[in-house]
């Protein structure tokens, strides 16, 4: 009887499989920006190291007789940290082996590509099939048969003999390696393979393999991925639904507190997915932000429109004043947190977007107060206080919650952020539906037309001011073209500025329905991204060296 049949026969014998522990490495620099690393070396992030320390500190298992580790850097770092933080005497001395059969699968053309872009390019079903089906091509990568054979050989020659003799074994490897080992052990049909959402650095006990796999639903995972990948479509649909409900006469006044709660939920989940690496530790930290872009977008643009409006204002009467103030408030709004979702989906570095959100929020709080004073608003103090309060509550509070979660619960938080990414999108979609209950449909002309014009203008400005041939060009684009319209809607609701409320709400339509325009404009930014800078950012020093894996790569 071959070993695979023995594995299948003994899969329910807890006295055997309870001796096996498996760990996926902590978050790597490639994981952080949603890219495939595969068989090349990508080191751990600060969060990845924290996850490994938590795994070691939380160890409640018994003595380990043998440790097998992938030779790739992120797995070696994870194993070292776990073993150093485990209670003394947990692991037998000199019992750690680096086995090339545990290296991650070589992904060929997928290597270093953004996962969401690949999902959109190939479609979710075809994308997943290429990773989990034996009959699907991986576009130049290691075939599923080759991958399966080496992992199965490792199980046959190393793990099964050890655990059968009563030894306790710890395996530190990679997502697709551990998922394949789990399917082989549980005798799951290969044609039913799917993403098990294996969290970084969680120690998976052989006893709980069945429960863990049963707890993951391919249908639920597919639905979550679809919402995230097609977030612009979901939000555009929400805008249409909100307009339809309003047009049917079901319009109702929505309390600002409800909108604020939805925004807080979406922001917290979005920020929980982002590891805020210390820029001082980055080699190109001075290039992380573009001072000229910040100056143009958040200072010169709103004040330029103010000056132009002030010049035109006397010629058109006082009716234009409320519209002008609404336009200026929209242009002076900080970057939306949705820019991080868009940057992650398009292949940006995400971190620059976060810092632009922080800086633009601070700039906008001061800038908007000054602009309101310029317009001679009688309730300036109240409106300025409301704006600053909203800016703090909608950004600083979720950031503090996300920071606390990632600091004290790094493994759980990363899993939570991944599983509930779709909830963040749906919370924003619900916000959009409710926001349209407060808008007057007869204001589409001129407010709706004006909103569409501003949406197009901001995108053209974004592609013009973005740093071309820069690793951060995509972050520049989304940070410029996506103002925090949600914040403006909340502000307009609270202070009762009808013009600002109508314009900001109508702006939700072009904000997401112009996604096809985004795809066209960012295409040249994507093509111009230099791979050398990407490798430097990810701290990948020798991309041509695919670890010490025994399998051959094209």
Beta strands, then each sheet from edge to edge (+ up, - down):
strand 1: 20-24
strand 2: 66-69
strand 3: 96-98
strand 4: 169-173
strand 5: 203-205
sheet 1: 3+ 2+ 4+ 1+ 5-
end
